[in-house]
């Protein structure tokens, strides 16, 4: 089965981070969000992938190349002008067409059972299956309304709690039959949620939603992005945390130097080549990116320190993100 990862969005809700890096490259425990998605795909036996690009495309192609380092085959599709979720899929019809295929949002942090999702799709025999997750506050999401059999019967966009007919949010992960391509406008912007799915409803073409277990977050704003890193450190989502776990909840990568007087309270991940000075205090959850320098006596608490950042001696950082123009994943893995 082939997969398309949607990675062309600009990521306005993650600014200013996405002024420096495309949203799928925003690091989660010192690896891009897109890295964790590809690792999830590979764990389910999915190796052939196309990724659409628009904003800062070189950051993605330079890091992942042809996918060989991950044991995968990756192709890329550049969009000079954004084509939307459906338009981007249509643009890759030659790669995807001919068999059932999977579409995954490039900014999701998730460990859902993709094999189970595909199996559920095949049981219904429908043209499309939408992965959905039950959420406490549907006002933050696009909501899917289904009947008792799971067939989609309606949509609501960020309804209030009182208006919500469902608590099932759209995860941006879809299983499609090739026939879906006939329902997408060619050579122009088109969107699944705004047009394709509503048109399928009007045409009474059956398609389904499948509630998924496991962890899912769209890390779509700065608050959710910080929370996603904390959830990864806490083991709430199954991701690969790089480095050696030298004691419970403390991962340290090669070349990092930590002063003996430094005090580190887990969970914390420290990247390659970091220098942690004398009397530094790090209170987790914290992620310290590759090549960071934290000066003597600095105190870092519940903070993401992006790659190659320098923290002045005696500085205090609490509840935030700190970085600089080159403080994003650069291509090393």
C-alpha positions as CSV (number, residue, x, y, z in Angstrom):
1,X,0.0,0.0,0.0
2,X,1.2,3.5,-0.9
3,X,1.0,6.5,1.4
4,X,0.8,10.3,0.8
5,X,1.9,12.6,3.6
6,X,0.5,16.1,3.5
7,X,3.3,18.4,4.4
8,X,2.7,21.5,2.2
9,X,1.0,23.7,4.8
10,X,2.5,26.9,6.1
11,X,1.7,26.3,9.8
12,X,0.5,29.9,10.7
13,X,-0.6,28.8,14.2
14,X,2.9,27.6,15.0
15,X,4.5,30.9,14.1
16,X,7.2,32.2,14.7
17,X,8.6,28.6,14.8
18,X,7.3,28.0,11.3
19,X,9.0,31.1,10.0
20,X,12.2,29.1,10.3
21,X,11.1,25.5,9.6
22,X,8.1,23.8,7.9
23,X,5.6,22.6,10.4
24,X,6.3,18.8,9.8
25,X,10.0,19.5,10.7
26,X,9.2,21.0,14.1
27,X,11.2,18.8,16.5
28,X,9.5,16.4,18.9
29,X,12.1,15.1,21.4
30,X,14.9,16.1,19.0
31,X,13.4,14.5,15.9
32,X,11.1,16.1,13.4
33,X,7.4,15.3,13.7
34,X,7.6,13.9,10.2
35,X,10.4,11.5,11.3
36,X,8.0,10.0,13.9
37,X,5.3,9.7,11.2
38,X,7.6,7.8,8.9
39,X,8.7,5.6,11.7
40,X,5.1,4.7,12.4
41,X,4.4,4.0,8.8
42,X,7.4,1.7,8.6
43,X,6.3,-0.2,11.7
44,X,3.1,-1.1,9.9
45,X,4.9,-2.3,6.8
46,X,4.3,0.9,4.7
47,X,7.4,1.8,2.9
48,X,6.4,3.7,-0.3
49,X,5.6,7.4,0.4
50,X,5.1,10.6,-1.5
51,X,5.3,13.9,0.4
52,X,3.9,17.2,-1.0
53,X,5.9,20.3,-0.3
54,X,5.4,24.0,-0.4
55,X,6.8,26.0,2.5
56,X,10.6,25.7,3.0
57,X,10.7,22.4,1.0
58,X,14.5,22.0,1.1
59,X,14.4,21.5,4.9
60,X,12.4,18.3,4.3
61,X,14.2,17.0,1.2
62,X,17.7,17.6,2.7
63,X,16.8,15.8,6.0
64,X,15.1,12.7,4.5
65,X,16.5,12.4,1.0
66,X,15.1,9.4,-0.9
67,X,14.2,7.7,2.4
68,X,17.0,5.1,2.2
69,X,18.3,5.9,5.6
70,X,15.0,4.8,7.0
71,X,14.6,1.8,4.8
72,X,11.8,3.5,2.8
73,X,11.2,4.9,-0.6
74,X,10.3,8.6,-0.6
75,X,9.2,10.8,-3.5
76,X,8.3,14.5,-3.4
77,X,5.7,16.7,-5.0
78,X,6.3,20.4,-5.0
79,X,3.3,22.8,-5.1
80,X,4.2,26.3,-6.2
81,X,0.7,27.3,-5.1
82,X,-1.1,25.3,-2.4
83,X,-3.6,22.8,-3.8
84,X,-5.4,21.9,-0.6
85,X,-5.7,18.5,1.0
86,X,-7.7,16.9,-1.8
87,X,-5.9,18.8,-4.6
88,X,-2.5,17.6,-3.3
89,X,-3.8,14.0,-3.5
90,X,-5.1,14.5,-7.0
91,X,-1.8,15.9,-8.0
92,X,-0.2,12.6,-7.1
93,X,-2.8,10.3,-8.7
94,X,-0.1,8.6,-10.8
95,X,1.8,7.5,-7.7
96,X,-1.3,6.6,-5.6
97,X,-3.8,5.3,-8.2
98,X,-4.7,1.7,-8.8
99,X,-5.1,0.4,-5.2
100,X,-6.2,1.3,-1.7
101,X,-4.0,4.1,-0.3
102,X,-3.4,6.0,2.9
103,X,-3.2,9.8,3.4
104,X,-1.6,11.1,6.6
105,X,-1.3,14.7,7.9
106,X,2.4,15.6,8.1
107,X,2.1,17.4,11.4
108,X,0.4,14.8,13.5
109,X,1.9,13.2,16.6
110,X,0.4,9.8,16.9
111,X,0.8,6.1,17.4
112,X,-2.6,4.9,16.2
113,X,-3.0,1.4,14.8
114,X,-2.8,2.1,11.0
115,X,-3.1,-1.6,10.2
116,X,-6.4,-1.8,12.2
117,X,-7.6,1.4,10.4
118,X,-7.0,-0.2,7.0
119,X,-8.7,-3.4,8.1
120,X,-11.7,-1.5,9.3
121,X,-11.9,0.3,5.9
122,X,-11.8,-2.9,4.0
123,X,-14.6,-4.4,6.0
124,X,-17.0,-1.6,5.0
125,X,-16.0,-1.7,1.3
126,X,-16.5,2.0,1.2
127,X,-14.7,4.6,-0.9
128,X,-13.2,6.4,2.1
129,X,-12.6,5.9,5.8
130,X,-11.8,8.9,8.2
131,X,-9.8,8.2,11.3
132,X,-11.5,10.0,14.2
133,X,-10.7,10.4,17.9
134,X,-13.1,11.2,20.7
135,X,-12.1,14.5,22.4
136,X,-13.2,16.4,25.5
137,X,-13.7,19.7,23.7
138,X,-15.0,19.5,20.2
139,X,-15.0,23.3,19.8
140,X,-11.3,23.1,18.9
141,X,-11.8,20.7,16.0
142,X,-13.7,19.7,12.9
143,X,-16.3,17.2,14.1
144,X,-17.6,14.1,12.3
145,X,-21.2,13.0,12.9
146,X,-21.9,9.3,12.3
147,X,-24.8,6.9,12.5
148,X,-24.8,3.7,14.6
149,X,-22.9,1.8,11.9
150,X,-20.2,4.4,11.7
151,X,-21.3,5.9,8.4
152,X,-20.7,9.6,8.1
153,X,-23.9,11.6,8.1
154,X,-22.7,15.1,8.8
155,X,-19.9,17.6,9.7
156,X,-19.5,20.4,12.2
157,X,-16.6,22.9,12.1
158,X,-15.5,23.8,15.7
159,X,-19.0,23.7,17.2
160,X,-19.7,25.0,20.7
161,X,-20.1,22.4,23.4
162,X,-23.9,23.0,23.4
163,X,-24.1,22.7,19.6
164,X,-21.9,19.7,19.1
165,X,-23.6,16.6,17.8
166,X,-20.5,14.5,18.3
167,X,-17.2,14.5,20.1
168,X,-15.4,12.7,17.2
169,X,-12.7,14.9,15.7
170,X,-11.1,14.4,12.3
171,X,-7.5,13.3,12.7
172,X,-6.5,14.1,9.1
173,X,-5.7,10.4,8.4
174,X,-7.7,8.8,5.6
175,X,-7.9,5.5,3.8
176,X,-9.1,5.8,0.2
177,X,-10.1,3.7,-2.7
178,X,-8.7,4.9,-6.1
179,X,-12.3,6.0,-7.1
180,X,-11.9,8.9,-4.7
181,X,-9.7,10.6,-7.3
182,X,-12.7,10.9,-9.6
183,X,-14.4,13.1,-7.0
184,X,-11.5,15.6,-6.8
185,X,-11.2,18.7,-9.0
186,X,-8.2,18.4,-11.3
187,X,-5.4,21.0,-11.4
188,X,-6.8,23.3,-8.8
189,X,-7.3,23.9,-5.1
190,X,-9.7,21.3,-3.5
191,X,-10.3,20.2,0.1
192,X,-11.6,17.0,1.6
193,X,-13.4,18.6,4.6
194,X,-14.8,21.7,2.8
195,X,-15.9,20.1,-0.5
196,X,-15.2,16.5,-1.3
197,X,-16.7,14.9,1.8
198,X,-19.8,17.2,1.8
199,X,-20.3,16.3,-1.9
200,X,-20.1,12.6,-1.1
201,X,-22.9,13.1,1.5
202,X,-25.1,15.0,-1.0
203,X,-24.6,12.3,-3.5
204,X,-25.4,9.7,-0.9
205,X,-22.1,7.9,-1.5
206,X,-21.4,5.9,1.7
207,X,-18.2,6.5,3.6
208,X,-17.2,5.8,7.1
209,X,-15.4,7.1,10.2
210,X,-13.3,4.7,12.4
211,X,-12.6,5.6,16.0
212,X,-9.0,5.0,16.8
213,X,-7.3,4.3,20.0
214,X,-3.8,5.3,21.0
215,X,-2.4,8.8,21.1
216,X,-3.2,11.6,18.6
217,X,-2.4,15.3,18.6
218,X,-2.1,17.7,15.7
219,X,0.6,19.7,17.5
220,X,-1.0,22.6,15.5
221,X,-0.3,25.5,17.9
222,X,2.4,26.4,20.3
223,X,0.6,25.1,23.4
224,X,-0.2,21.7,21.8
225,X,3.4,21.5,20.4
226,X,4.9,22.0,23.9
227,X,2.4,19.5,25.3
228,X,3.2,17.0,22.6
229,X,6.9,17.1,23.5
230,X,6.0,16.6,27.2
231,X,3.7,13.6,26.3
232,X,6.5,12.0,24.3
233,X,8.9,12.3,27.3
234,X,6.3,10.9,29.6
235,X,5.7,7.9,27.4
236,X,2.1,8.8,26.6
237,X,2.9,8.4,22.9
238,X,5.1,5.7,21.4
239,X,7.9,7.5,19.7
240,X,11.6,6.9,19.5
241,X,13.5,9.1,22.0
242,X,17.1,9.4,20.8
243,X,20.0,8.8,23.0
244,X,20.8,6.5,25.9
245,X,18.5,6.5,28.9
246,X,21.2,6.8,31.6
247,X,18.6,6.8,34.3
248,X,14.8,6.7,34.3
249,X,13.5,9.6,32.3
250,X,16.9,11.1,31.3
251,X,18.0,10.5,27.7
252,X,21.5,11.7,26.6
253,X,22.9,11.6,23.1
254,X,26.5,11.1,22.0
255,X,28.9,13.9,22.7
256,X,26.9,15.7,25.4
257,X,28.8,16.9,28.4
258,X,27.1,17.4,31.7
259,X,28.8,19.1,34.6
260,X,28.9,17.0,37.8
261,X,27.3,19.8,39.7
262,X,24.3,20.1,37.3
263,X,21.0,19.0,38.7
264,X,18.5,17.4,36.3
265,X,15.0,16.4,37.2
266,X,13.4,14.0,34.7
267,X,11.9,13.7,32.2
268,X,14.6,15.4,30.1
269,X,16.1,14.6,26.7
270,X,19.6,16.1,25.9
271,X,20.8,16.1,22.3
272,X,24.1,15.5,20.7
273,X,27.1,17.6,21.6
274,X,25.4,19.7,24.3
275,X,27.4,21.4,27.0
276,X,25.5,21.7,30.3
277,X,27.5,23.9,32.7
278,X,28.3,23.9,36.4
279,X,25.3,24.4,38.8
280,X,22.8,24.3,35.9
281,X,19.3,23.2,37.0
282,X,17.0,21.5,34.4
283,X,13.5,20.7,35.6
284,X,11.6,18.5,33.2
285,X,9.8,18.0,31.1
286,X,12.5,19.6,29.0
287,X,14.1,18.9,25.6
288,X,17.5,20.3,25.0
289,X,18.3,20.2,21.3
290,X,21.6,19.2,19.6
291,X,24.6,21.4,20.2
292,X,23.0,23.6,22.8
293,X,25.1,25.4,25.5
294,X,23.6,26.1,28.9
295,X,25.8,28.5,30.9
296,X,26.8,28.1,34.5
297,X,24.0,28.5,37.0
298,X,21.2,28.8,34.4
299,X,17.8,27.3,35.4
300,X,15.6,25.8,32.7
301,X,12.1,24.5,33.6
302,X,9.4,23.0,31.4
303,X,11.0,24.4,28.3
304,X,12.0,23.3,24.8
305,X,15.5,24.5,23.9
306,X,15.9,24.2,20.1
307,X,19.1,23.0,18.4
308,X,22.3,25.1,18.8
309,X,20.8,27.6,21.2
310,X,23.0,29.3,23.8
311,X,21.6,30.0,27.3
312,X,23.5,32.7,29.1
313,X,25.0,32.0,32.6
314,X,22.4,32.6,35.3
315,X,19.5,32.8,32.9
316,X,16.0,31.5,34.0
317,X,13.7,30.0,31.4
318,X,10.2,28.7,32.4
319,X,7.3,27.3,30.3
320,X,8.4,28.2,26.8
321,X,10.4,27.6,23.6
322,X,13.7,29.2,22.9
323,X,15.6,29.0,19.7
324,X,17.5,30.8,17.0
325,X,17.4,30.9,13.2
326,X,19.4,27.7,12.8
327,X,17.9,26.0,15.9
328,X,16.0,23.4,13.9
329,X,16.8,19.9,12.6
330,X,19.6,20.2,10.0
331,X,19.8,16.9,8.4
332,X,21.8,14.8,10.9
333,X,20.0,11.7,12.2
